[in-house]
Amino acid sequence: MNRRSRGATGEDEAQAYLESQGYSILARNYRTRRGEVDLVARRGDRLAFVEVKSWLSYQADSLEYAIGAWKRRRIVEVSRSFLLKHPQPEGVRIAYDVILLGRGRVNHIQDAFPGV
């Protein structure tokens, strides 16, 4: 399986996981000229911009490798664009999550980094 196929399969798995946890998926592969966010999901008053990483193996401390400072900045920039185009009601909390997938495991790291 090539990288793009693995990524799409991982996004499918992450989406199914989030939906099983009560999230509604508002957008998938939301793109601007500044970058892309894999999933935008909402549950209650929590709006999460989610980066999905599919690896054959990973360690619990792999987050920094998975999503470095440059990528985090890009996700925050894209989230700002999303919020301008899709204003949210007052009281909605913005969050940045990472889902690491590998070896049949889902590791959902909520509030993985600060943002807006």
KEBARO-240994 format. One line per 3 residues: number of its first residue (from 0); their letters; for each residue x, y, z of N, C-alpha, C. Coordinates in nm, 2 decimals, decimal comma. Layout:
# residues N
NUM	a	X/Y/Z/X/Y/Z/X/Y/Z ~ ...
//
This chain:
# residues 116
0	mnr	0,08/-0,12/0,00/0,00/0,00/0,00/0,09/0,12/0,00 ~ 0,06/0,22/-0,09/0,15/0,34/-0,10/0,10/0,44/0,01 ~ 0,18/0,54/0,02/0,16/0,64/0,13/0,02/0,71/0,12
3	rsr	-0,02/0,74/0,00/-0,15/0,81/-0,01/-0,26/0,72/0,02 ~ -0,26/0,59/-0,02/-0,36/0,50/0,01/-0,36/0,47/0,16 ~ -0,25/0,46/0,22/-0,24/0,43/0,37/-0,30/0,55/0,44
6	gat	-0,27/0,67/0,39/-0,33/0,79/0,45/-0,48/0,80/0,45 ~ -0,53/0,77/0,33/-0,68/0,77/0,31/-0,74/0,66/0,40 ~ -0,68/0,54/0,40/-0,73/0,44/0,49/-0,73/0,48/0,64
9	ged	-0,62/0,54/0,68/-0,61/0,59/0,81/-0,71/0,69/0,85 ~ -0,74/0,78/0,75/-0,84/0,89/0,77/-0,98/0,82/0,79 ~ -1,01/0,72/0,71/-1,13/0,64/0,72/-1,14/0,58/0,86
12	eaq	-1,03/0,52/0,91/-1,03/0,46/1,04/-1,05/0,56/1,15 ~ -0,98/0,68/1,14/-0,99/0,78/1,24/-1,13/0,84/1,24 ~ -1,19/0,86/1,12/-1,33/0,91/1,11/-1,42/0,82/1,18
15	ayl	-1,41/0,69/1,15/-1,50/0,59/1,22/-1,48/0,59/1,37 ~ -1,36/0,60/1,41/-1,33/0,61/1,56/-1,40/0,73/1,62 ~ -1,38/0,85/1,56/-1,44/0,97/1,61/-1,59/0,96/1,62
18	esq	-1,65/0,91/1,51/-1,79/0,89/1,51/-1,84/0,80/1,62 ~ -1,76/0,69/1,65/-1,80/0,60/1,75/-1,79/0,66/1,89 ~ -1,71/0,77/1,90/-1,70/0,85/2,02/-1,79/0,96/2,03
21	gys	-1,89/0,97/1,94/-1,99/1,07/1,94/-1,96/1,20/1,87 ~ -1,85/1,20/1,79/-1,82/1,32/1,71/-1,90/1,32/1,58 ~ -1,93/1,44/1,53/-1,98/1,46/1,40/-1,86/1,51/1,32
24	ila	-1,85/1,46/1,20/-1,74/1,51/1,11/-1,80/1,62/1,02 ~ -1,74/1,74/1,04/-1,78/1,86/0,97/-1,71/1,87/0,83 ~ -1,58/1,83/0,83/-1,50/1,84/0,71/-1,39/1,73/0,71
27	rny	-1,36/1,69/0,59/-1,25/1,60/0,57/-1,15/1,65/0,47 ~ -1,02/1,65/0,50/-0,92/1,71/0,41/-0,96/1,85/0,37 ~ -0,98/1,93/0,47/-1,01/2,07/0,45/-0,88/2,15/0,41
30	rtr	-0,88/2,20/0,29/-0,76/2,26/0,23/-0,78/2,41/0,21 ~ -0,67/2,48/0,23/-0,65/2,62/0,19/-0,52/2,63/0,12 ~ -0,48/2,74/0,07/-0,35/2,76/0,01/-0,24/2,75/0,11
33	rge	-0,28/2,76/0,24/-0,18/2,75/0,35/-0,15/2,61/0,40 ~ -0,24/2,52/0,37/-0,22/2,38/0,42/-0,35/2,30/0,42 ~ -0,35/2,20/0,50/-0,47/2,11/0,51/-0,48/2,05/0,65
36	vdl	-0,61/2,03/0,69/-0,64/1,96/0,81/-0,71/1,83/0,77 ~ -0,67/1,72/0,83/-0,73/1,59/0,79/-0,88/1,58/0,82 ~ -0,92/1,61/0,95/-1,06/1,60/0,99/-1,09/1,72/1,08
39	var	-1,21/1,77/1,06/-1,27/1,87/1,15/-1,39/1,80/1,21 ~ -1,39/1,79/1,34/-1,49/1,71/1,41/-1,55/1,79/1,53 ~ -1,68/1,77/1,56/-1,74/1,84/1,67/-1,82/1,74/1,76
42	rgd	-1,80/1,76/1,89/-1,88/1,68/1,98/-1,92/1,78/2,09 ~ -2,04/1,81/2,11/-2,09/1,91/2,21/-2,03/2,04/2,18 ~ -1,96/2,10/2,28/-1,91/2,23/2,26/-1,76/2,23/2,22
45	rla	-1,71/2,11/2,18/-1,57/2,09/2,14/-1,56/2,08/1,99 ~ -1,48/2,17/1,93/-1,45/2,16/1,78/-1,31/2,12/1,77 ~ -1,28/2,01/1,71/-1,14/1,96/1,70/-1,09/1,96/1,56
48	fve	-0,97/2,01/1,54/-0,90/2,00/1,42/-0,80/1,89/1,44 ~ -0,82/1,78/1,36/-0,75/1,66/1,38/-0,65/1,62/1,27 ~ -0,53/1,60/1,31/-0,42/1,55/1,23/-0,42/1,40/1,25
51	vks	-0,42/1,32/1,14/-0,41/1,17/1,14/-0,28/1,13/1,09 ~ -0,22/1,04/1,16/-0,09/0,98/1,12/-0,10/0,83/1,13 ~ -0,08/0,76/1,01/-0,08/0,62/1,00/0,06/0,56/0,98
54	wls	0,10/0,48/1,08/0,23/0,43/1,08/0,22/0,28/1,10 ~ 0,32/0,21/1,05/0,33/0,06/1,08/0,36/0,04/1,22 ~ 0,44/0,13/1,28/0,47/0,12/1,42/0,49/0,26/1,47
57	yqa	0,47/0,28/1,60/0,50/0,41/1,66/0,52/0,39/1,81 ~ 0,58/0,49/1,87/0,60/0,49/2,01/0,51/0,60/2,07 ~ 0,49/0,59/2,20/0,40/0,68/2,27/0,47/0,82/2,26
60	dsl	0,60/0,83/2,25/0,66/0,96/2,24/0,68/1,01/2,10 ~ 0,61/0,95/2,01/0,63/0,99/1,86/0,56/1,11/1,82 ~ 0,49/1,18/1,91/0,41/1,29/1,87/0,49/1,40/1,81
63	eya	0,60/1,44/1,87/0,69/1,54/1,82/0,74/1,51/1,68 ~ 0,77/1,38/1,65/0,81/1,34/1,52/0,69/1,35/1,42 ~ 0,58/1,31/1,47/0,46/1,30/1,39/0,42/1,43/1,34
66	iga	0,43/1,53/1,43/0,37/1,66/1,39/0,46/1,77/1,46 ~ 0,56/1,82/1,38/0,65/1,92/1,43/0,59/2,05/1,44 ~ 0,67/2,15/1,48/0,63/2,29/1,50/0,57/2,35/1,37
69	wkr	0,64/2,32/1,26/0,59/2,38/1,13/0,45/2,33/1,10 ~ 0,43/2,20/1,11/0,30/2,14/1,08/0,19/2,19/1,17 ~ 0,23/2,21/1,30/0,13/2,26/1,40/0,09/2,40/1,36
72	rri	0,19/2,49/1,32/0,15/2,62/1,28/0,06/2,62/1,16 ~ 0,09/2,54/1,06/0,00/2,53/0,94/-0,14/2,49/0,98 ~ -0,16/2,39/1,07/-0,29/2,35/1,11/-0,36/2,46/1,18
75	vev	-0,30/2,54/1,26/-0,36/2,65/1,33/-0,40/2,75/1,22 ~ -0,32/2,78/1,12/-0,35/2,88/1,02/-0,48/2,83/0,94 ~ -0,48/2,70/0,91/-0,59/2,64/0,83/-0,72/2,65/0,92
78	srs	-0,70/2,62/1,05/-0,82/2,63/1,14/-0,88/2,77/1,14 ~ -0,80/2,87/1,14/-0,84/3,01/1,14/-0,93/3,04/1,01 ~ -0,88/2,99/0,90/-0,96/3,00/0,78/-1,09/2,93/0,79
81	fll	-1,09/2,81/0,84/-1,22/2,74/0,86/-1,31/2,82/0,94 ~ -1,26/2,87/1,05/-1,35/2,94/1,15/-1,40/3,07/1,09 ~ -1,33/3,14/1,00/-1,38/3,25/0,93/-1,49/3,22/0,83
84	khp	-1,48/3,11/0,77/-1,58/3,06/0,67/-1,70/2,99/0,74 ~ -1,67/2,94/0,86/-1,78/2,86/0,93/-1,78/2,91/1,07 ~ -1,83/3,03/1,10/-1,83/3,08/1,24/-1,91/2,98/1,33
87	qpe	-1,86/2,97/1,45/-1,91/2,88/1,55/-1,99/2,96/1,65 ~ -2,09/2,89/1,72/-2,16/2,96/1,82/-2,07/3,00/1,94 ~ -2,10/3,10/2,02/-2,02/3,13/2,13/-2,02/3,01/2,23
90	gvr	-1,90/3,00/2,29/-1,89/2,89/2,39/-1,83/2,76/2,33 ~ -1,81/2,76/2,20/-1,74/2,64/2,14/-1,60/2,65/2,16 ~ -1,54/2,54/2,22/-1,40/2,54/2,25/-1,32/2,47/2,13
93	iay	-1,22/2,54/2,09/-1,14/2,50/1,98/-1,02/2,41/2,03 ~ -1,00/2,29/1,97/-0,90/2,20/2,01/-0,82/2,15/1,89 ~ -0,70/2,10/1,92/-0,61/2,05/1,82/-0,57/1,91/1,87
96	dvi	-0,62/1,81/1,79/-0,60/1,67/1,83/-0,51/1,60/1,73 ~ -0,45/1,49/1,77/-0,37/1,41/1,68/-0,42/1,26/1,70 ~ -0,44/1,19/1,60/-0,47/1,05/1,61/-0,36/0,97/1,54
99	llg	-0,29/0,89/1,62/-0,19/0,80/1,57/-0,25/0,66/1,55 ~ -0,23/0,61/1,43/-0,28/0,48/1,40/-0,16/0,38/1,37 ~ -0,17/0,26/1,42/-0,06/0,17/1,39/-0,08/0,04/1,46
102	rgr	-0,06/-0,07/1,39/-0,07/-0,20/1,45/-0,20/-0,23/1,52 ~ -0,31/-0,18/1,45/-0,44/-0,21/1,50/-0,48/-0,12/1,62 ~ -0,40/-0,02/1,66/-0,43/0,06/1,77/-0,46/0,20/1,73
105	vnh	-0,55/0,27/1,81/-0,59/0,41/1,78/-0,54/0,48/1,91 ~ -0,46/0,58/1,89/-0,41/0,66/2,00/-0,46/0,80/1,97 ~ -0,57/0,84/2,04/-0,63/0,98/2,02/-0,57/1,07/2,13
108	iqd	-0,49/1,16/2,09/-0,43/1,26/2,18/-0,51/1,39/2,17 ~ -0,59/1,41/2,27/-0,67/1,53/2,27/-0,59/1,65/2,32 ~ -0,62/1,77/2,26/-0,55/1,89/2,30/-0,40/1,87/2,29
111	afp	-0,35/1,82/2,18/-0,21/1,78/2,16/-0,12/1,91/2,15 ~ -0,18/2,02/2,11/-0,10/2,14/2,11/-0,19/2,26/2,12 ~ -0,14/2,38/2,16/-0,22/2,50/2,17/-0,24/2,56/2,03
114	gv	-0,34/2,64/2,02/-0,37/2,70/1,89/-0,43/2,84/1,90 ~ -0,54/2,85/1,84/-0,61/2,98/1,83/-0,63/3,05/1,96
//
